[in-house]
Amino acid sequence: MSYTPELNIKYSGTLRRIAWAYEIPMTRAIEGLFDYASKFIDSKKVCDACRDRSFCEQCPFNHNGQSSQMS
């Protein structure tokens, strides 16, 4: 991955507490949050704004079975 954002103290602390509550590592907690959020975020908006079509097949916002061959 070319860019990894750093969390500020508020969000790092929040993530840590979620991880503690579920007794999982913070990396798994944030993955779960992304999976959960992807169910509620407008997939069309995300796909329309996407700048990396090589990820379509694994993307949780891809509900249409679109492949990376999209232009």
CHARMM-style PDB file with segment names, atoms N, HN, CA, C and O in Angstrom:
ATOM      1  N   MET     1       0.853  -1.170   0.000  1.00  0.00      PROA
ATOM      2  CA  MET     1       0.000   0.000   0.000  1.00  0.00      PROA
ATOM      3  C   MET     1       0.895   1.228   0.000  1.00  0.00      PROA
ATOM      4  O   MET     1       1.869   1.293   0.750  1.00  0.00      PROA
ATOM      5  N   SER     2       0.572   2.184  -0.825  1.00  0.00      PROA
ATOM      6  HN  SER     2      -0.219   2.131  -1.434  1.00  0.00      PROA
ATOM      7  CA  SER     2       1.446   3.333  -0.984  1.00  0.00      PROA
ATOM      8  C   SER     2       1.224   4.422   0.060  1.00  0.00      PROA
ATOM      9  O   SER     2       2.126   5.224   0.301  1.00  0.00      PROA
ATOM     10  N   TYR     3       0.050   4.473   0.686  1.00  0.00      PROA
ATOM     11  HN  TYR     3      -0.683   3.821   0.490  1.00  0.00      PROA
ATOM     12  CA  TYR     3      -0.233   5.533   1.645  1.00  0.00      PROA
ATOM     13  C   TYR     3      -1.020   4.957   2.806  1.00  0.00      PROA
ATOM     14  O   TYR     3      -2.060   4.328   2.612  1.00  0.00      PROA
ATOM     15  N   THR     4      -0.527   5.171   3.991  1.00  0.00      PROA
ATOM     16  HN  THR     4       0.318   5.683   4.148  1.00  0.00      PROA
ATOM     17  CA  THR     4      -1.224   4.729   5.190  1.00  0.00      PROA
ATOM     18  C   THR     4      -1.479   5.939   6.078  1.00  0.00      PROA
ATOM     19  O   THR     4      -0.540   6.493   6.649  1.00  0.00      PROA
ATOM     20  N   PRO     5      -2.733   6.355   6.202  1.00  0.00      PROA
ATOM     21  CA  PRO     5      -3.018   7.520   7.036  1.00  0.00      PROA
ATOM     22  C   PRO     5      -2.787   7.216   8.517  1.00  0.00      PROA
ATOM     23  O   PRO     5      -2.995   6.093   8.977  1.00  0.00      PROA
ATOM     24  N   GLU     6      -2.362   8.220   9.236  1.00  0.00      PROA
ATOM     25  HN  GLU     6      -2.192   9.132   8.863  1.00  0.00      PROA
ATOM     26  CA  GLU     6      -2.199   8.079  10.678  1.00  0.00      PROA
ATOM     27  C   GLU     6      -3.466   8.570  11.354  1.00  0.00      PROA
ATOM     28  O   GLU     6      -4.063   9.561  10.930  1.00  0.00      PROA
ATOM     29  N   LEU     7      -3.872   7.879  12.400  1.00  0.00      PROA
ATOM     30  HN  LEU     7      -3.387   7.075  12.744  1.00  0.00      PROA
ATOM     31  CA  LEU     7      -5.046   8.290  13.156  1.00  0.00      PROA
ATOM     32  C   LEU     7      -4.630   9.260  14.248  1.00  0.00      PROA
ATOM     33  O   LEU     7      -3.577   9.099  14.864  1.00  0.00      PROA
ATOM     34  N   ASN     8      -5.460  10.269  14.484  1.00  0.00      PROA
ATOM     35  HN  ASN     8      -6.316  10.400  13.982  1.00  0.00      PROA
ATOM     36  CA  ASN     8      -5.163  11.159  15.597  1.00  0.00      PROA
ATOM     37  C   ASN     8      -5.509  10.444  16.904  1.00  0.00      PROA
ATOM     38  O   ASN     8      -6.038   9.332  16.882  1.00  0.00      PROA
ATOM     39  N   ILE     9      -5.219  11.066  18.015  1.00  0.00      PROA
ATOM     40  HN  ILE     9      -4.789  11.969  18.032  1.00  0.00      PROA
ATOM     41  CA  ILE     9      -5.374  10.410  19.320  1.00  0.00      PROA
ATOM     42  C   ILE     9      -6.825  10.019  19.597  1.00  0.00      PROA
ATOM     43  O   ILE     9      -7.081   8.985  20.213  1.00  0.00      PROA
ATOM     44  N   LYS    10      -7.776  10.841  19.146  1.00  0.00      PROA
ATOM     45  HN  LYS    10      -7.568  11.682  18.646  1.00  0.00      PROA
ATOM     46  CA  LYS    10      -9.196  10.539  19.367  1.00  0.00      PROA
ATOM     47  C   LYS    10      -9.596   9.244  18.663  1.00  0.00      PROA
ATOM     48  O   LYS    10     -10.193   8.358  19.274  1.00  0.00      PROA
ATOM     49  N   TYR    11      -9.266   9.139  17.376  1.00  0.00      PROA
ATOM     50  HN  TYR    11      -8.782   9.859  16.879  1.00  0.00      PROA
ATOM     51  CA  TYR    11      -9.698   7.976  16.607  1.00  0.00      PROA
ATOM     52  C   TYR    11      -8.851   6.741  16.899  1.00  0.00      PROA
ATOM     53  O   TYR    11      -9.348   5.618  16.822  1.00  0.00      PROA
ATOM     54  N   SER    12      -7.599   6.936  17.226  1.00  0.00      PROA
ATOM     55  HN  SER    12      -7.195   7.849  17.288  1.00  0.00      PROA
ATOM     56  CA  SER    12      -6.761   5.819  17.629  1.00  0.00      PROA
ATOM     57  C   SER    12      -7.283   5.227  18.939  1.00  0.00      PROA
ATOM     58  O   SER    12      -7.356   4.008  19.095  1.00  0.00      PROA
ATOM     59  N   GLY    13      -7.642   6.099  19.867  1.00  0.00      PROA
ATOM     60  HN  GLY    13      -7.583   7.089  19.740  1.00  0.00      PROA
ATOM     61  CA  GLY    13      -8.193   5.645  21.143  1.00  0.00      PROA
ATOM     62  C   GLY    13      -9.539   4.957  20.975  1.00  0.00      PROA
ATOM     63  O   GLY    13      -9.824   3.963  21.643  1.00  0.00      PROA
ATOM     64  N   THR    14     -10.358   5.486  20.087  1.00  0.00      PROA
ATOM     65  HN  THR    14     -10.126   6.293  19.544  1.00  0.00      PROA
ATOM     66  CA  THR    14     -11.660   4.874  19.811  1.00  0.00      PROA
ATOM     67  C   THR    14     -11.483   3.483  19.220  1.00  0.00      PROA
ATOM     68  O   THR    14     -12.140   2.530  19.641  1.00  0.00      PROA
ATOM     69  N   LEU    15     -10.591   3.376  18.242  1.00  0.00      PROA
ATOM     70  HN  LEU    15     -10.058   4.150  17.901  1.00  0.00      PROA
ATOM     71  CA  LEU    15     -10.325   2.083  17.614  1.00  0.00      PROA
ATOM     72  C   LEU    15      -9.778   1.088  18.631  1.00  0.00      PROA
ATOM     73  O   LEU    15     -10.169  -0.079  18.633  1.00  0.00      PROA
ATOM     74  N   ARG    16      -8.885   1.542  19.486  1.00  0.00      PROA
ATOM     75  HN  ARG    16      -8.568   2.491  19.484  1.00  0.00      PROA
ATOM     76  CA  ARG    16      -8.302   0.669  20.512  1.00  0.00      PROA
ATOM     77  C   ARG    16      -9.398   0.111  21.420  1.00  0.00      PROA
ATOM     78  O   ARG    16      -9.380  -1.072  21.760  1.00  0.00      PROA
ATOM     79  N   ARG    17     -10.344   0.953  21.809  1.00  0.00      PROA
ATOM     80  HN  ARG    17     -10.359   1.914  21.533  1.00  0.00      PROA
ATOM     81  CA  ARG    17     -11.409   0.511  22.707  1.00  0.00      PROA
ATOM     82  C   ARG    17     -12.353  -0.479  22.032  1.00  0.00      PROA
ATOM     83  O   ARG    17     -12.827  -1.420  22.668  1.00  0.00      PROA
ATOM     84  N   ILE    18     -12.626  -0.268  20.744  1.00  0.00      PROA
ATOM     85  HN  ILE    18     -12.241   0.497  20.227  1.00  0.00      PROA
ATOM     86  CA  ILE    18     -13.433  -1.233  19.994  1.00  0.00      PROA
ATOM     87  C   ILE    18     -12.703  -2.572  19.940  1.00  0.00      PROA
ATOM     88  O   ILE    18     -13.311  -3.624  20.139  1.00  0.00      PROA
ATOM     89  N   ALA    19     -11.405  -2.533  19.671  1.00  0.00      PROA
ATOM     90  HN  ALA    19     -10.910  -1.678  19.509  1.00  0.00      PROA
ATOM     91  CA  ALA    19     -10.604  -3.762  19.617  1.00  0.00      PROA
ATOM     92  C   ALA    19     -10.605  -4.475  20.967  1.00  0.00      PROA
ATOM     93  O   ALA    19     -10.736  -5.698  21.021  1.00  0.00      PROA
ATOM     94  N   TRP    20     -10.463  -3.733  22.040  1.00  0.00      PROA
ATOM     95  HN  TRP    20     -10.357  -2.739  21.997  1.00  0.00      PROA
ATOM     96  CA  TRP    20     -10.498  -4.342  23.371  1.00  0.00      PROA
ATOM     97  C   TRP    20     -11.853  -5.009  23.620  1.00  0.00      PROA
ATOM     98  O   TRP    20     -11.920  -6.130  24.124  1.00  0.00      PROA
ATOM     99  N   ALA    21     -12.926  -4.308  23.262  1.00  0.00      PROA
ATOM    100  HN  ALA    21     -12.872  -3.397  22.852  1.00  0.00      PROA
ATOM    101  CA  ALA    21     -14.273  -4.827  23.511  1.00  0.00      PROA
ATOM    102  C   ALA    21     -14.506  -6.154  22.800  1.00  0.00      PROA
ATOM    103  O   ALA    21     -15.162  -7.046  23.339  1.00  0.00      PROA
ATOM    104  N   TYR    22     -13.976  -6.282  21.604  1.00  0.00      PROA
ATOM    105  HN  TYR    22     -13.443  -5.557  21.166  1.00  0.00      PROA
ATOM    106  CA  TYR    22     -14.171  -7.503  20.826  1.00  0.00      PROA
ATOM    107  C   TYR    22     -13.002  -8.476  20.929  1.00  0.00      PROA
ATOM    108  O   TYR    22     -12.993  -9.536  20.304  1.00  0.00      PROA
ATOM    109  N   GLU    23     -12.009  -8.086  21.740  1.00  0.00      PROA
ATOM    110  HN  GLU    23     -12.016  -7.225  22.248  1.00  0.00      PROA
ATOM    111  CA  GLU    23     -10.823  -8.916  21.977  1.00  0.00      PROA
ATOM    112  C   GLU    23     -10.164  -9.338  20.668  1.00  0.00      PROA
ATOM    113  O   GLU    23      -9.875 -10.512  20.438  1.00  0.00      PROA
ATOM    114  N   ILE    24      -9.937  -8.329  19.815  1.00  0.00      PROA
ATOM    115  HN  ILE    24     -10.172  -7.375  20.002  1.00  0.00      PROA
ATOM    116  CA  ILE    24      -9.277  -8.544  18.526  1.00  0.00      PROA
ATOM    117  C   ILE    24      -8.206  -7.476  18.337  1.00  0.00      PROA
ATOM    118  O   ILE    24      -8.260  -6.433  18.989  1.00  0.00      PROA
ATOM    119  N   PRO    25      -7.237  -7.714  17.463  1.00  0.00      PROA
ATOM    120  CA  PRO    25      -6.228  -6.688  17.187  1.00  0.00      PROA
ATOM    121  C   PRO    25      -6.868  -5.465  16.516  1.00  0.00      PROA
ATOM    122  O   PRO    25      -7.918  -5.568  15.881  1.00  0.00      PROA
ATOM    123  N   MET    26      -6.225  -4.329  16.667  1.00  0.00      PROA
ATOM    124  HN  MET    26      -5.372  -4.245  17.183  1.00  0.00      PROA
ATOM    125  CA  MET    26      -6.741  -3.098  16.068  1.00  0.00      PROA
ATOM    126  C   MET    26      -6.877  -3.221  14.550  1.00  0.00      PROA
ATOM    127  O   MET    26      -7.799  -2.653  13.965  1.00  0.00      PROA
ATOM    128  N   THR    27      -5.979  -3.947  13.918  1.00  0.00      PROA
ATOM    129  HN  THR    27      -5.230  -4.408  14.393  1.00  0.00      PROA
ATOM    130  CA  THR    27      -6.072  -4.104  12.462  1.00  0.00      PROA
ATOM    131  C   THR    27      -7.353  -4.834  12.072  1.00  0.00      PROA
ATOM    132  O   THR    27      -7.991  -4.470  11.084  1.00  0.00      PROA
ATOM    133  N   ARG    28      -7.731  -5.837  12.817  1.00  0.00      PROA
ATOM    134  HN  ARG    28      -7.213  -6.133  13.619  1.00  0.00      PROA
ATOM    135  CA  ARG    28      -8.993  -6.544  12.526  1.00  0.00      PROA
ATOM    136  C   ARG    28     -10.188  -5.673  12.852  1.00  0.00      PROA
ATOM    137  O   ARG    28     -11.207  -5.740  12.165  1.00  0.00      PROA
ATOM    138  N   ALA    29     -10.079  -4.854  13.895  1.00  0.00      PROA
ATOM    139  HN  ALA    29      -9.251  -4.800  14.453  1.00  0.00      PROA
ATOM    140  CA  ALA    29     -11.181  -3.964  14.260  1.00  0.00      PROA
ATOM    141  C   ALA    29     -11.447  -2.947  13.154  1.00  0.00      PROA
ATOM    142  O   ALA    29     -12.599  -2.702  12.799  1.00  0.00      PROA
ATOM    143  N   ILE    30     -10.394  -2.361  12.615  1.00  0.00      PROA
ATOM    144  HN  ILE    30      -9.458  -2.560  12.904  1.00  0.00      PROA
ATOM    145  CA  ILE    30     -10.597  -1.361  11.564  1.00  0.00      PROA
ATOM    146  C   ILE    30     -11.112  -2.020  10.281  1.00  0.00      PROA
ATOM    147  O   ILE    30     -11.903  -1.421   9.552  1.00  0.00      PROA
ATOM    148  N   GLU    31     -10.671  -3.239  10.005  1.00  0.00      PROA
ATOM    149  HN  GLU    31     -10.029  -3.725  10.597  1.00  0.00      PROA
ATOM    150  CA  GLU    31     -11.204  -3.974   8.853  1.00  0.00      PROA
ATOM    151  C   GLU    31     -12.704  -4.203   9.025  1.00  0.00      PROA
ATOM    152  O   GLU    31     -13.473  -4.046   8.077  1.00  0.00      PROA
ATOM    153  N   GLY    32     -13.111  -4.572  10.225  1.00  0.00      PROA
ATOM    154  HN  GLY    32     -12.486  -4.700  10.995  1.00  0.00      PROA
ATOM    155  CA  GLY    32     -14.533  -4.777  10.507  1.00  0.00      PROA
ATOM    156  C   GLY    32     -15.338  -3.500  10.359  1.00  0.00      PROA
ATOM    157  O   GLY    32     -16.461  -3.518   9.856  1.00  0.00      PROA
ATOM    158  N   LEU    33     -14.757  -2.390  10.801  1.00  0.00      PROA
ATOM    159  HN  LEU    33     -13.845  -2.376  11.210  1.00  0.00      PROA
ATOM    160  CA  LEU    33     -15.438  -1.105  10.651  1.00  0.00      PROA
ATOM    161  C   LEU    33     -15.619  -0.742   9.182  1.00  0.00      PROA
ATOM    162  O   LEU    33     -16.672  -0.241   8.788  1.00  0.00      PROA
ATOM    163  N   PHE    34     -14.587  -0.997   8.368  1.00  0.00      PROA
ATOM    164  HN  PHE    34     -13.732  -1.405   8.688  1.00  0.00      PROA
ATOM    165  CA  PHE    34     -14.703  -0.731   6.931  1.00  0.00      PROA
ATOM    166  C   PHE    34     -15.765  -1.628   6.295  1.00  0.00      PROA
ATOM    167  O   PHE    34     -16.560  -1.166   5.477  1.00  0.00      PROA
ATOM    168  N   ASP    35     -15.782  -2.899   6.667  1.00  0.00      PROA
ATOM    169  HN  ASP    35     -15.137  -3.275   7.332  1.00  0.00      PROA
ATOM    170  CA  ASP    35     -16.796  -3.815   6.131  1.00  0.00      PROA
ATOM    171  C   ASP    35     -18.199  -3.344   6.507  1.00  0.00      PROA
ATOM    172  O   ASP    35     -19.107  -3.354   5.677  1.00  0.00      PROA
ATOM    173  N   TYR    36     -18.368  -2.935   7.752  1.00  0.00      PROA
ATOM    174  HN  TYR    36     -17.630  -2.926   8.426  1.00  0.00      PROA
ATOM    175  CA  TYR    36     -19.667  -2.460   8.233  1.00  0.00      PROA
ATOM    176  C   TYR    36     -20.072  -1.170   7.521  1.00  0.00      PROA
ATOM    177  O   TYR    36     -21.203  -1.047   7.051  1.00  0.00      PROA
ATOM    178  N   ALA    37     -19.158  -0.219   7.442  1.00  0.00      PROA
ATOM    179  HN  ALA    37     -18.239  -0.319   7.823  1.00  0.00      PROA
ATOM    180  CA  ALA    37     -19.459   1.071   6.816  1.00  0.00      PROA
ATOM    181  C   ALA    37     -19.794   0.918   5.339  1.00  0.00      PROA
ATOM    182  O   ALA    37     -20.624   1.658   4.811  1.00  0.00      PROA
ATOM    183  N   SER    38     -19.160  -0.031   4.673  1.00  0.00      PROA
ATOM    184  HN  SER    38     -18.486  -0.632   5.102  1.00  0.00      PROA
ATOM    185  CA  SER    38     -19.393  -0.201   3.235  1.00  0.00      PROA
ATOM    186  C   SER    38     -20.825  -0.629   2.929  1.00  0.00      PROA
ATOM    187  O   SER    38     -21.269  -0.524   1.786  1.00  0.00      PROA
ATOM    188  N   LYS    39     -21.549  -1.109   3.933  1.00  0.00      PROA
ATOM    189  HN  LYS    39     -21.188  -1.195   4.862  1.00  0.00      PROA
ATOM    190  CA  LYS    39     -22.949  -1.488   3.742  1.00  0.00      PROA
ATOM    191  C   LYS    39     -23.868  -0.271   3.698  1.00  0.00      PROA
ATOM    192  O   LYS    39     -24.996  -0.368   3.215  1.00  0.00      PROA
ATOM    193  N   PHE    40     -23.402   0.870   4.193  1.00  0.00      PROA
ATOM    194  HN  PHE    40     -22.485   0.949   4.584  1.00  0.00      PROA
ATOM    195  CA  PHE    40     -24.248   2.046   4.322  1.00  0.00      PROA
ATOM    196  C   PHE    40     -23.824   3.218   3.442  1.00  0.00      PROA
ATOM    197  O   PHE    40     -24.612   4.134   3.203  1.00  0.00      PROA
ATOM    198  N   ILE    41     -22.597   3.193   2.966  1.00  0.00      PROA
ATOM    199  HN  ILE    41     -21.958   2.449   3.160  1.00  0.00      PROA
ATOM    200  CA  ILE    41     -22.083   4.278   2.130  1.00  0.00      PROA
ATOM    201  C   ILE    41     -22.560   4.069   0.698  1.00  0.00      PROA
ATOM    202  O   ILE    41     -22.635   2.935   0.224  1.00  0.00      PROA
ATOM    203  N   ASP    42     -22.877   5.145   0.021  1.00  0.00      PROA
ATOM    204  HN  ASP    42     -22.816   6.066   0.406  1.00  0.00      PROA
ATOM    205  CA  ASP    42     -23.384   5.109  -1.352  1.00  0.00      PROA
ATOM    206  C   ASP    42     -22.343   4.506  -2.297  1.00  0.00      PROA
ATOM    207  O   ASP    42     -21.367   5.162  -2.659  1.00  0.00      PROA
ATOM    208  N   SER    43     -22.564   3.253  -2.689  1.00  0.00      PROA
ATOM    209  HN  SER    43     -23.357   2.720  -2.394  1.00  0.00      PROA
ATOM    210  CA  SER    43     -21.613   2.543  -3.552  1.00  0.00      PROA
ATOM    211  C   SER    43     -21.429   3.226  -4.894  1.00  0.00      PROA
ATOM    212  O   SER    43     -20.313   3.299  -5.408  1.00  0.00      PROA
ATOM    213  N   LYS    44     -22.510   3.723  -5.461  1.00  0.00      PROA
ATOM    214  HN  LYS    44     -23.416   3.664  -5.044  1.00  0.00      PROA
ATOM    215  CA  LYS    44     -22.415   4.382  -6.763  1.00  0.00      PROA
ATOM    216  C   LYS    44     -21.510   5.603  -6.680  1.00  0.00      PROA
ATOM    217  O   LYS    44     -20.690   5.840  -7.567  1.00  0.00      PROA
ATOM    218  N   LYS    45     -21.664   6.367  -5.620  1.00  0.00      PROA
ATOM    219  HN  LYS    45     -22.330   6.174  -4.900  1.00  0.00      PROA
ATOM    220  CA  LYS    45     -20.831   7.560  -5.447  1.00  0.00      PROA
ATOM    221  C   LYS    45     -19.354   7.178  -5.338  1.00  0.00      PROA
ATOM    222  O   LYS    45     -18.495   7.826  -5.935  1.00  0.00      PROA
ATOM    223  N   VAL    46     -19.067   6.134  -4.580  1.00  0.00      PROA
ATOM    224  HN  VAL    46     -19.765   5.608  -4.094  1.00  0.00      PROA
ATOM    225  CA  VAL    46     -17.684   5.681  -4.415  1.00  0.00      PROA
ATOM    226  C   VAL    46     -17.128   5.181  -5.746  1.00  0.00      PROA
ATOM    227  O   VAL    46     -16.020   5.547  -6.137  1.00  0.00      PROA
ATOM    228  N   CYS    47     -17.891   4.353  -6.433  1.00  0.00      PROA
ATOM    229  HN  CYS    47     -18.791   4.055  -6.115  1.00  0.00      PROA
ATOM    230  CA  CYS    47     -17.419   3.800  -7.714  1.00  0.00      PROA
ATOM    231  C   CYS    47     -17.227   4.897  -8.761  1.00  0.00      PROA
ATOM    232  O   CYS    47     -16.257   4.873  -9.520  1.00  0.00      PROA
ATOM    233  N   ASP    48     -18.147   5.855  -8.801  1.00  0.00      PROA
ATOM    234  HN  ASP    48     -18.935   5.875  -8.185  1.00  0.00      PROA
ATOM    235  CA  ASP    48     -18.027   6.951  -9.769  1.00  0.00      PROA
ATOM    236  C   ASP    48     -16.778   7.788  -9.523  1.00  0.00      PROA
ATOM    237  O   ASP    48     -16.191   8.317 -10.468  1.00  0.00      PROA
ATOM    238  N   ALA    49     -16.369   7.914  -8.267  1.00  0.00      PROA
ATOM    239  HN  ALA    49     -16.846   7.485  -7.500  1.00  0.00      PROA
ATOM    240  CA  ALA    49     -15.201   8.734  -7.920  1.00  0.00      PROA
ATOM    241  C   ALA    49     -13.895   7.938  -7.908  1.00  0.00      PROA
ATOM    242  O   ALA    49     -12.818   8.513  -7.751  1.00  0.00      PROA
ATOM    243  N   CYS    50     -13.989   6.626  -8.071  1.00  0.00      PROA
ATOM    244  HN  CYS    50     -14.864   6.158  -8.199  1.00  0.00      PROA
ATOM    245  CA  CYS    50     -12.811   5.760  -7.958  1.00  0.00      PROA
ATOM    246  C   CYS    50     -11.749   6.097  -8.999  1.00  0.00      PROA
ATOM    247  O   CYS    50     -12.054   6.387 -10.156  1.00  0.00      PROA
ATOM    248  N   ARG    51     -10.492   6.050  -8.556  1.00  0.00      PROA
ATOM    249  HN  ARG    51     -10.244   5.814  -7.616  1.00  0.00      PROA
ATOM    250  CA  ARG    51      -9.344   6.323  -9.431  1.00  0.00      PROA
ATOM    251  C   ARG    51      -8.466   5.092  -9.624  1.00  0.00      PROA
ATOM    252  O   ARG    51      -7.395   5.182 -10.224  1.00  0.00      PROA
ATOM    253  N   ASP    52      -8.913   3.943  -9.118  1.00  0.00      PROA
ATOM    254  HN  ASP    52      -9.783   3.870  -8.630  1.00  0.00      PROA
ATOM    255  CA  ASP    52      -8.115   2.715  -9.228  1.00  0.00      PROA
ATOM    256  C   ASP    52      -9.026   1.553  -9.591  1.00  0.00      PROA
ATOM    257  O   ASP    52      -9.539   0.864  -8.710  1.00  0.00      PROA
ATOM    258  N   ARG    53      -9.227   1.336 -10.869  1.00  0.00      PROA
ATOM    259  HN  ARG    53      -8.810   1.896 -11.585  1.00  0.00      PROA
ATOM    260  CA  ARG    53     -10.124   0.274 -11.342  1.00  0.00      PROA
ATOM    261  C   ARG    53      -9.511  -1.118 -11.229  1.00  0.00      PROA
ATOM    262  O   ARG    53     -10.185  -2.106 -11.520  1.00  0.00      PROA
ATOM    263  N   SER    54      -8.268  -1.218 -10.818  1.00  0.00      PROA
ATOM    264  HN  SER    54      -7.720  -0.415 -10.581  1.00  0.00      PROA
ATOM    265  CA  SER    54      -7.639  -2.534 -10.677  1.00  0.00      PROA
ATOM    266  C   SER    54      -8.137  -3.277  -9.437  1.00  0.00      PROA
ATOM    267  O   SER    54      -7.840  -4.460  -9.271  1.00  0.00      PROA
ATOM    268  N   PHE    55      -8.885  -2.606  -8.568  1.00  0.00      PROA
ATOM    269  HN  PHE    55      -9.126  -1.645  -8.702  1.00  0.00      PROA
ATOM    270  CA  PHE    55      -9.317  -3.166  -7.289  1.00  0.00      PROA
ATOM    271  C   PHE    55     -10.784  -3.608  -7.301  1.00  0.00      PROA
ATOM    272  O   PHE    55     -11.267  -4.146  -6.305  1.00  0.00      PROA
ATOM    273  N   CYS    56     -11.496  -3.393  -8.405  1.00  0.00      PROA
ATOM    274  HN  CYS    56     -11.103  -2.956  -9.214  1.00  0.00      PROA
ATOM    275  CA  CYS    56     -12.947  -3.625  -8.462  1.00  0.00      PROA
ATOM    276  C   CYS    56     -13.377  -5.005  -7.967  1.00  0.00      PROA
ATOM    277  O   CYS    56     -14.359  -5.120  -7.234  1.00  0.00      PROA
ATOM    278  N   GLU    57     -12.660  -6.038  -8.354  1.00  0.00      PROA
ATOM    279  HN  GLU    57     -11.862  -5.944  -8.950  1.00  0.00      PROA
ATOM    280  CA  GLU    57     -13.082  -7.394  -8.004  1.00  0.00      PROA
ATOM    281  C   GLU    57     -13.047  -7.659  -6.498  1.00  0.00      PROA
ATOM    282  O   GLU    57     -13.790  -8.511  -6.012  1.00  0.00      PROA
ATOM    283  N   GLN    58     -12.204  -6.952  -5.753  1.00  0.00      PROA
ATOM    284  HN  GLN    58     -11.600  -6.260  -6.148  1.00  0.00      PROA
ATOM    285  CA  GLN    58     -12.127  -7.136  -4.302  1.00  0.00      PROA
ATOM    286  C   GLN    58     -12.858  -6.041  -3.527  1.00  0.00      PROA
ATOM    287  O   GLN    58     -13.012  -6.140  -2.310  1.00  0.00      PROA
ATOM    288  N   CYS    59     -13.302  -5.017  -4.216  1.00  0.00      PROA
ATOM    289  HN  CYS    59     -13.177  -4.937  -5.204  1.00  0.00      PROA
ATOM    290  CA  CYS    59     -13.862  -3.839  -3.554  1.00  0.00      PROA
ATOM    291  C   CYS    59     -15.226  -4.125  -2.925  1.00  0.00      PROA
ATOM    292  O   CYS    59     -16.109  -4.663  -3.591  1.00  0.00      PROA
ATOM    293  N   PRO    60     -15.407  -3.773  -1.650  1.00  0.00      PROA
ATOM    294  CA  PRO    60     -16.694  -4.006  -0.998  1.00  0.00      PROA
ATOM    295  C   PRO    60     -17.810  -3.111  -1.539  1.00  0.00      PROA
ATOM    296  O   PRO    60     -18.984  -3.363  -1.266  1.00  0.00      PROA
ATOM    297  N   PHE    61     -17.467  -2.082  -2.290  1.00  0.00      PROA
ATOM    298  HN  PHE    61     -16.513  -1.876  -2.511  1.00  0.00      PROA
ATOM    299  CA  PHE    61     -18.488  -1.210  -2.872  1.00  0.00      PROA
ATOM    300  C   PHE    61     -18.973  -1.724  -4.219  1.00  0.00      PROA
ATOM    301  O   PHE    61     -19.940  -1.194  -4.767  1.00  0.00      PROA
ATOM    302  N   ASN    62     -18.327  -2.733  -4.757  1.00  0.00      PROA
ATOM    303  HN  ASN    62     -17.541  -3.163  -4.312  1.00  0.00      PROA
ATOM    304  CA  ASN    62     -18.688  -3.293  -6.052  1.00  0.00      PROA
ATOM    305  C   ASN    62     -19.799  -4.321  -5.856  1.00  0.00      PROA
ATOM    306  O   ASN    62     -19.533  -5.486  -5.561  1.00  0.00      PROA
ATOM    307  N   HSD    63     -21.032  -3.884  -6.021  1.00  0.00      PROA
ATOM    308  HN  HSD    63     -21.248  -2.937  -6.261  1.00  0.00      PROA
ATOM    309  CA  HSD    63     -22.184  -4.776  -5.853  1.00  0.00      PROA
ATOM    310  C   HSD    63     -22.712  -5.265  -7.194  1.00  0.00      PROA
ATOM    311  O   HSD    63     -23.671  -6.036  -7.240  1.00  0.00      PROA
ATOM    312  N   ASN    64     -22.102  -4.830  -8.274  1.00  0.00      PROA
ATOM    313  HN  ASN    64     -21.322  -4.204  -8.237  1.00  0.00      PROA
ATOM    314  CA  ASN    64     -22.601  -5.162  -9.608  1.00  0.00      PROA
ATOM    315  C   ASN    64     -21.752  -6.198 -10.314  1.00  0.00      PROA
ATOM    316  O   ASN    64     -21.983  -6.473 -11.491  1.00  0.00      PROA
ATOM    317  N   GLY    65     -20.782  -6.781  -9.638  1.00  0.00      PROA
ATOM    318  HN  GLY    65     -20.595  -6.558  -8.682  1.00  0.00      PROA
ATOM    319  CA  GLY    65     -19.926  -7.768 -10.272  1.00  0.00      PROA
ATOM    320  C   GLY    65     -19.022  -7.179 -11.330  1.00  0.00      PROA
ATOM    321  O   GLY    65     -18.573  -7.880 -12.236  1.00  0.00      PROA
ATOM    322  N   GLN    66     -18.751  -5.878 -11.215  1.00  0.00      PROA
ATOM    323  HN  GLN    66     -19.116  -5.308 -10.479  1.00  0.00      PROA
ATOM    324  CA  GLN    66     -17.892  -5.218 -12.191  1.00  0.00      PROA
ATOM    325  C   GLN    66     -16.481  -5.756 -12.074  1.00  0.00      PROA
ATOM    326  O   GLN    66     -15.994  -6.013 -10.973  1.00  0.00      PROA
ATOM    327  N   SER    67     -15.842  -5.923 -13.189  1.00  0.00      PROA
ATOM    328  HN  SER    67     -16.238  -5.714 -14.083  1.00  0.00      PROA
ATOM    329  CA  SER    67     -14.460  -6.394 -13.171  1.00  0.00      PROA
ATOM    330  C   SER    67     -13.517  -5.228 -13.352  1.00  0.00      PROA
ATOM    331  O   SER    67     -13.943  -4.097 -13.590  1.00  0.00      PROA
ATOM    332  N   SER    68     -12.241  -5.508 -13.238  1.00  0.00      PROA
ATOM    333  HN  SER    68     -11.895  -6.426 -13.044  1.00  0.00      PROA
ATOM    334  CA  SER    68     -11.228  -4.469 -13.400  1.00  0.00      PROA
ATOM    335  C   SER    68     -11.122  -4.012 -14.846  1.00  0.00      PROA
ATOM    336  O   SER    68     -10.359  -3.094 -15.145  1.00  0.00      PROA
ATOM    337  N   GLN    69     -11.873  -4.632 -15.747  1.00  0.00      PROA
ATOM    338  HN  GLN    69     -12.494  -5.378 -15.504  1.00  0.00      PROA
ATOM    339  CA  GLN    69     -11.843  -4.252 -17.153  1.00  0.00      PROA
ATOM    340  C   GLN    69     -12.676  -3.004 -17.418  1.00  0.00      PROA
ATOM    341  O   GLN    69     -12.693  -2.501 -18.542  1.00  0.00      PROA
ATOM    342  N   MET    70     -13.362  -2.503 -16.405  1.00  0.00      PROA
ATOM    343  HN  MET    70     -13.348  -2.912 -15.492  1.00  0.00      PROA
ATOM    344  CA  MET    70     -14.156  -1.285 -16.576  1.00  0.00      PROA
ATOM    345  C   MET    70     -13.279  -0.135 -16.996  1.00  0.00      PROA
ATOM    346  O   MET    70     -12.125  -0.046 -16.577  1.00  0.00      PROA
ATOM    347  N   SER    71     -13.805   0.741 -17.812  1.00  0.00      PROA
ATOM    348  HN  SER    71     -14.742   0.669 -18.153  1.00  0.00      PROA
ATOM    349  CA  SER    71     -13.015   1.911 -18.213  1.00  0.00      PROA
ATOM    350  C   SER    71     -13.472   3.133 -17.464  1.00  0.00      PROA
ATOM    351  OT1 SER    71     -12.928   4.219 -17.664  1.00  0.00      PROA
TER     352      SER     71
END
